[in-house]
Amino acid sequence: MNNQVKSVFARRFCVLQYIASESDQDRADSSTIIALVTSSHDGEVGIRVHPEWEKIVLPTDRNYLEALYRDFRIRIGSDPEGLFRQLSDLSVGPLVTHEAGSDLAANPAYLRLVEWFQEI
């Protein structure tokens, strides 16, 4: 299924942003949208990340985010709904929820991210 077709079926979404620690904000883009999570009507969860996320985050955060992404891939298979709920309400750490909503189609800017970001 191509990206455009998938985005039509996506019902809910959450947008995650990277926030560098306060002491390192001058060395990184301190609040960049880095991931988009979607949930379809049938409960299928997809996670797409910025194609250059490794260049955006600080070297000190790369291993942490790589470990998170590995965990996300595992949890998509075992508990997609729980994962989506958790990602929709992140407020601590370098990866936080920027926005969560119930209608991806009503957000053209985020639909463009579906096309640009890469599925993990």
C-alpha positions in Angstrom: 0.0 0.0 0.0 1.5 3.4 -0.9 1.9 6.3 1.5 -1.0 8.3 0.1 -3.4 5.4 0.5 -2.2 4.7 4.0 -2.7 8.3 5.0 -6.3 8.2 3.9 -6.9 5.3 6.2 -5.2 6.9 9.1 -7.6 8.1 11.7 -5.7 9.3 14.7 -2.2 10.8 14.7 0.4 12.2 17.1 3.4 14.3 16.2 6.5 13.9 18.2 9.2 16.6 18.5 12.8 16.4 19.6 13.8 18.8 22.4 17.5 19.0 23.3 18.4 19.4 27.0 18.5 23.0 28.1 22.3 22.9 28.4 22.6 21.7 24.8 19.9 23.8 23.0 22.4 26.1 21.4 24.1 23.1 19.7 20.9 21.5 18.2 17.6 22.5 16.7 15.9 22.5 20.0 12.3 21.8 19.0 12.1 19.9 15.7 9.2 17.6 14.6 11.0 14.3 14.3 8.3 11.6 14.1 4.6 11.1 13.1 2.6 8.3 14.5 -0.7 7.2 12.9 -3.4 4.8 13.8 -5.9 3.5 11.2 -9.5 2.6 11.7 -8.5 -1.1 12.0 -6.0 -0.3 14.8 -2.8 -0.5 12.6 -0.2 1.8 14.0 2.6 3.3 11.9 5.6 5.4 12.9 7.4 7.6 10.5 10.6 9.5 11.3 12.4 12.5 9.8 14.8 11.1 7.1 17.7 13.1 8.7 16.8 12.6 12.3 20.4 11.5 13.1 21.7 14.8 11.9 19.1 16.7 13.9 19.6 15.2 17.3 22.6 15.7 19.4 25.2 12.8 19.4 24.4 12.3 23.1 20.7 11.5 22.3 21.2 9.3 19.2 21.7 6.0 21.1 18.7 6.8 23.3 16.4 7.5 20.2 17.7 4.4 18.4 16.8 2.3 21.4 13.3 3.9 21.5 12.8 3.3 17.8 13.7 -0.4 18.3 11.3 -0.6 21.2 8.5 1.0 19.1 9.0 -1.6 16.3 8.6 -4.4 18.8 5.6 -2.8 20.6 3.8 -2.2 17.3 3.5 -5.9 16.9 2.6 -6.7 20.5 0.5 -3.7 21.8 -0.1 -1.1 19.0 -3.0 0.6 20.9 -1.0 0.9 24.1 2.0 2.3 22.2 -0.2 4.9 20.4 -1.7 6.0 23.7 1.7 6.4 25.3 3.2 8.3 22.4 0.2 10.6 22.3 1.0 11.8 25.8 4.8 12.1 26.1 5.9 15.0 28.2 9.4 14.1 29.6 12.7 13.5 27.8 14.1 14.5 24.5 11.1 13.1 22.6 7.7 14.7 23.5 4.3 14.9 22.0 3.8 18.1 20.0 0.2 17.5 19.0 -2.3 14.6 18.9 -5.5 14.5 17.0 -8.3 12.4 15.6 -8.3 13.4 11.9 -5.0 13.3 10.0 -6.8 14.3 6.8 -7.7 17.6 8.3 -4.1 18.5 8.8 -2.4 19.0 5.4 1.0 19.9 6.9 1.1 16.5 8.7 -0.1 14.7 5.6 2.9 16.0 3.8 5.1 14.6 6.6 3.6 11.1 5.9 4.9 11.4 2.4 8.4 12.7 3.4 9.1 10.9 6.6 10.4 7.3 6.5 8.6 4.4 8.1 10.4 2.5 10.9 
